Amino acid sequence: MAEQTKLKKNSQFREIMHRLSKNKAAMVGLILILVEILLAILAKWIVPYDWNAIDIPNAHLFPSLKHLMGTDDLGRDIFSRIIYGSRYSLSIGIFATVITTLVGTFIGAIVGYYGGTLDNIVMRILDIIQAMPPILLNICIATALGSGFQNTLIALAIGGIPGAVRLVRGSVMGIRRMEYLESADSINCGKMRTIFVHVLPNAISPSIVSATMNVANLILTAASLSFIGLGVQAPTPEWGAMLSASRNFIRNYPYMVLFPGLAIAITVLALNMLGDGLRDALDPKLKD
């Protein structure tokens, strides 16, 4: 029985990957993200200059073969800072999404399965939290915690939990009355086992797609917080912080703003393309 279940899961995974591989836009997005992750991991060994090395005599150099993306107001190589900064921007988006998804999935599965008073209490609390615009909520949390990499990550993770709870809750409520769950109850299967073994695997697909999109949104939000001084701060080469430090030079040295902006835009576009492809691959209604 266990062998049959394993084979079934492997077959489903292969089918999903086959459908995803046929989506050219999704594959382009996946390749771009994998390349960025690889560059972030190898940044220490592949950057041509020290990302924080100040060289005033070479400040404000326009892009050239020596400095592919030019230098900033302190003579630091922008290309090296963007490559090294991918560690911070991608880490914030990925780890904040992981925390949001795990916590939101756990809470959403519990309240969606049990319903009743527990569901009403939790959802009313989430209604109060979500009454505040998301960016304002993130600003409030970031202000309370203070600036910095870890605090920015925590602020973004907390701000995304209500949406993750609602998504999982809706999926669980749609399948909690299915016949196979009644069969699990008839053989005295524990509630927690039913939720995490039988319910969640069939309700997790929307969360996977949402998580991919959420990474893109959180990278943008992190850049926004850094831009206004509430996120990661200089001299850390986070892309939003680089934009903030360069905004005073946009008229005379536009490349200082252009390249960090392009890094954010390309990453967000790639994640959205991958998310769209995953949504189509995981949607059973779109099977050929």
C-alpha positions as CSV (number, residue, x, y, z in Angstrom):
1,M,0.0,0.0,0.0
2,A,2.8,2.4,0.9
3,E,4.6,1.5,-2.3
4,Q,1.5,2.3,-4.4
5,T,1.1,5.6,-2.6
6,K,4.7,6.5,-3.3
7,L,4.4,5.5,-7.0
8,K,1.2,7.6,-7.3
9,K,3.0,10.7,-5.8
10,N,6.0,10.2,-8.1
11,S,3.6,9.9,-11.0
12,Q,1.8,13.1,-10.1
13,F,5.1,15.0,-9.6
14,R,6.3,13.8,-13.0
15,E,3.1,14.9,-14.6
16,I,3.3,18.4,-13.0
17,M,6.9,18.8,-14.1
18,H,6.0,17.7,-17.6
19,R,3.2,20.2,-17.8
20,L,5.5,22.9,-16.4
21,S,8.3,22.1,-18.9
22,K,5.9,22.7,-21.8
23,N,5.3,26.3,-20.6
24,K,8.2,28.3,-22.1
25,A,7.6,31.4,-20.1
26,A,7.6,29.4,-16.8
27,M,10.9,27.7,-17.8
28,V,12.5,31.0,-18.7
29,G,11.4,32.3,-15.2
30,L,12.7,29.1,-13.5
31,I,16.1,29.4,-15.3
32,L,16.5,33.1,-14.3
33,I,15.7,32.4,-10.7
34,L,18.1,29.4,-10.6
35,V,20.8,31.5,-12.1
36,E,20.2,34.3,-9.6
37,I,20.3,31.8,-6.7
38,L,23.5,30.3,-8.0
39,L,25.1,33.7,-8.4
40,A,24.0,34.6,-4.8
41,I,25.6,31.4,-3.5
42,L,28.8,31.9,-5.4
43,A,28.9,35.7,-5.0
44,K,31.9,35.6,-2.7
45,W,34.1,34.0,-5.3
46,I,32.8,35.5,-8.6
47,V,32.5,39.3,-7.8
48,P,35.4,41.2,-9.4
49,Y,35.7,43.6,-6.5
50,D,35.0,43.8,-2.8
51,W,31.4,44.9,-2.6
52,N,32.2,47.4,0.2
53,A,35.6,48.6,-0.9
54,I,35.6,52.4,-1.0
55,D,37.7,54.0,-3.8
56,I,36.9,57.7,-3.9
57,P,39.2,58.6,-6.9
58,N,37.1,56.2,-9.0
59,A,33.7,57.4,-7.8
60,H,30.9,58.0,-10.4
61,L,32.6,56.0,-13.2
62,F,30.1,55.2,-16.0
63,P,29.7,51.5,-17.1
64,S,32.8,50.2,-18.8
65,L,34.8,47.0,-19.3
66,K,36.5,47.6,-16.0
67,H,33.3,48.3,-14.1
68,L,30.4,46.7,-16.0
69,M,27.8,48.7,-14.2
70,G,29.9,51.7,-13.2
71,T,30.7,52.8,-9.7
72,D,28.7,54.7,-7.0
73,D,29.4,57.9,-5.1
74,L,32.0,56.1,-2.9
75,G,33.8,54.3,-5.8
76,R,32.3,50.9,-5.0
77,D,31.7,48.6,-8.0
78,I,27.9,48.4,-8.6
79,F,28.0,45.1,-10.4
80,S,29.7,43.5,-7.4
81,R,27.2,45.1,-5.0
82,I,24.2,43.8,-7.1
83,I,25.5,40.3,-7.2
84,Y,26.3,40.2,-3.5
85,G,23.1,42.0,-2.7
86,S,21.1,39.2,-4.3
87,R,21.9,37.3,-1.2
88,Y,19.9,39.7,0.9
89,S,17.0,40.5,-1.4
90,L,16.4,36.8,-2.3
91,S,16.9,35.6,1.2
92,I,14.3,38.1,2.6
93,G,11.7,37.1,-0.1
94,I,12.3,33.3,0.3
95,F,12.7,33.0,4.0
96,A,9.8,35.4,4.8
97,T,7.6,33.4,2.4
98,V,8.6,30.1,4.1
99,I,7.7,31.4,7.5
100,T,4.4,32.9,6.2
101,T,3.5,29.7,4.4
102,L,4.3,27.3,7.3
103,V,2.5,29.3,9.9
104,G,-0.4,30.2,7.6
105,T,-0.8,26.6,6.5
106,F,-0.8,25.3,10.1
107,I,-3.4,27.8,11.3
108,G,-5.5,27.7,8.2
109,A,-5.7,23.9,8.2
110,I,-6.7,23.7,11.8
111,V,-9.5,26.4,11.6
112,G,-10.6,25.2,8.2
113,Y,-11.1,21.7,9.4
114,Y,-12.6,22.3,12.8
115,G,-14.7,25.4,11.9
116,G,-17.1,26.6,14.6
117,T,-16.1,28.9,17.4
118,L,-12.4,28.5,16.8
119,D,-12.8,29.5,13.2
120,N,-14.9,32.6,14.1
121,I,-12.4,33.8,16.7
122,V,-9.4,33.4,14.4
123,M,-11.0,34.9,11.3
124,R,-12.3,37.9,13.2
125,I,-8.8,38.6,14.5
126,L,-7.5,38.3,10.9
127,D,-10.2,40.6,9.7
128,I,-9.0,43.3,12.1
129,I,-5.4,42.8,11.0
130,Q,-6.3,42.9,7.3
131,A,-8.4,46.0,7.7
132,M,-5.0,47.8,7.6
133,P,-3.5,48.2,4.1
134,P,-0.6,45.6,3.8
135,I,2.2,48.2,3.1
136,L,1.0,50.2,6.1
137,L,1.0,47.1,8.3
138,N,4.5,46.3,7.2
139,I,5.6,49.8,7.9
140,C,4.1,49.7,11.4
141,I,5.8,46.3,12.2
142,A,9.1,47.4,10.8
143,T,9.0,50.7,12.8
144,A,8.2,48.8,16.0
145,L,11.0,46.2,15.4
146,G,13.6,48.6,13.9
147,S,15.6,48.4,10.7
148,G,17.9,45.6,9.7
149,F,17.9,42.4,7.8
150,Q,16.3,40.1,10.5
151,N,13.7,42.7,11.5
152,T,12.7,43.3,8.0
153,L,12.3,39.6,7.4
154,I,10.1,39.2,10.5
155,A,8.0,42.2,9.6
156,L,7.3,40.9,6.1
157,A,6.6,37.3,7.4
158,I,4.1,38.6,10.0
159,G,2.3,40.8,7.5
160,G,1.7,37.9,5.1
161,I,0.3,35.4,7.6
162,P,-3.4,36.5,7.4
163,G,-3.5,36.0,3.6
164,A,-1.9,32.6,3.9
165,V,-4.3,31.5,6.6
166,R,-7.3,32.5,4.5
167,L,-6.0,30.7,1.4
168,V,-5.4,27.4,3.2
169,R,-8.7,27.7,5.2
170,G,-10.7,28.1,2.0
171,S,-9.0,25.0,0.4
172,V,-9.5,22.9,3.5
173,M,-13.2,23.9,3.8
174,G,-13.7,22.8,0.2
175,I,-12.6,19.2,0.8
176,R,-13.3,18.5,4.5
177,R,-16.6,16.8,3.7
178,M,-15.1,14.5,1.0
179,E,-15.9,10.8,1.2
180,Y,-12.3,9.7,1.8
181,L,-12.2,11.8,4.9
182,E,-15.3,10.0,6.2
183,S,-13.5,6.7,5.6
184,A,-10.5,8.0,7.6
185,D,-12.9,8.9,10.5
186,S,-14.5,5.4,10.3
187,I,-11.2,3.7,11.0
188,N,-10.5,6.1,14.0
189,C,-7.8,8.0,12.3
190,G,-6.7,10.9,14.6
191,K,-7.8,14.4,13.7
192,M,-4.2,15.7,13.4
193,R,-3.3,12.8,11.2
194,T,-6.4,13.4,9.1
195,I,-5.5,17.1,8.6
196,F,-1.8,16.8,7.8
197,V,-1.8,13.4,6.0
198,H,-5.1,13.4,4.1
199,V,-6.4,17.0,3.9
200,L,-3.3,19.2,3.4
201,P,-1.8,17.3,0.5
202,N,-5.0,17.9,-1.5
203,A,-5.3,21.5,-0.4
204,I,-1.7,22.7,-0.7
205,S,-1.6,23.4,-4.5
206,P,-2.9,27.0,-4.2
207,S,-0.4,27.7,-1.5
208,I,2.5,26.6,-3.6
209,V,1.4,29.0,-6.4
210,S,0.8,31.8,-3.9
211,A,4.1,31.3,-2.2
212,T,5.9,31.7,-5.6
213,M,4.1,35.0,-6.2
214,N,4.6,36.0,-2.6
215,V,8.4,35.9,-2.9
216,A,8.1,38.5,-5.7
217,N,5.8,40.7,-3.7
218,L,8.0,40.5,-0.6
219,I,11.1,41.4,-2.5
220,L,9.3,44.5,-3.8
221,T,8.0,45.3,-0.3
222,A,11.5,44.8,1.2
223,A,12.9,47.1,-1.4
224,S,10.2,49.7,-0.6
225,L,10.9,49.5,3.2
226,S,14.7,49.9,2.6
227,F,14.0,52.8,0.2
228,I,12.2,54.8,2.9
229,G,14.7,53.8,5.6
230,L,12.8,51.1,7.5
231,G,14.4,48.0,6.0
232,V,17.9,46.9,5.3
233,Q,20.3,49.9,5.7
234,A,23.5,50.9,4.0
235,P,26.2,49.8,3.5
236,T,24.4,46.5,3.1
237,P,24.0,46.1,-0.7
238,E,20.3,45.2,-0.6
239,W,18.7,46.3,-3.9
240,G,16.2,48.7,-2.2
241,A,18.9,50.2,-0.1
242,M,21.0,50.7,-3.2
243,L,18.1,52.6,-4.8
244,S,17.7,54.7,-1.8
245,A,21.4,55.7,-1.6
246,S,21.4,56.5,-5.4
247,R,18.3,58.6,-5.7
248,N,20.1,61.9,-5.2
249,F,22.3,61.1,-8.2
250,I,19.6,60.1,-10.6
251,R,19.9,63.1,-12.9
252,N,23.7,63.1,-13.4
253,Y,24.4,59.4,-12.9
254,P,21.2,57.5,-13.9
255,Y,23.0,54.1,-14.1
256,M,23.3,54.1,-10.3
257,V,19.5,53.7,-10.1
258,L,19.0,51.8,-13.3
259,F,20.9,48.6,-12.5
260,P,19.4,48.0,-9.0
261,G,16.0,48.7,-10.4
262,L,16.5,46.2,-13.3
263,A,17.7,43.6,-10.8
264,I,14.4,43.9,-8.9
265,A,12.3,44.1,-12.0
266,I,13.9,41.0,-13.6
267,T,13.6,38.9,-10.4
268,V,10.0,39.9,-9.9
269,L,9.1,39.2,-13.5
270,A,10.8,35.8,-13.4
271,L,9.0,34.8,-10.2
272,N,5.6,35.9,-11.7
273,M,6.3,33.9,-14.9
274,L,7.2,30.8,-12.8
275,G,4.1,31.3,-10.6
276,D,1.8,31.5,-13.6
277,G,3.3,28.3,-15.0
278,L,2.9,26.5,-11.7
279,R,-0.7,27.6,-11.4
280,D,-1.4,26.1,-14.9
281,A,0.6,22.9,-14.1
282,L,-1.2,22.3,-10.8
283,D,-4.7,23.1,-12.1
284,P,-6.4,19.7,-12.9
285,K,-8.9,21.5,-15.1
286,L,-6.2,22.4,-17.6
287,K,-5.1,18.8,-18.2
288,D,-4.7,17.9,-21.9
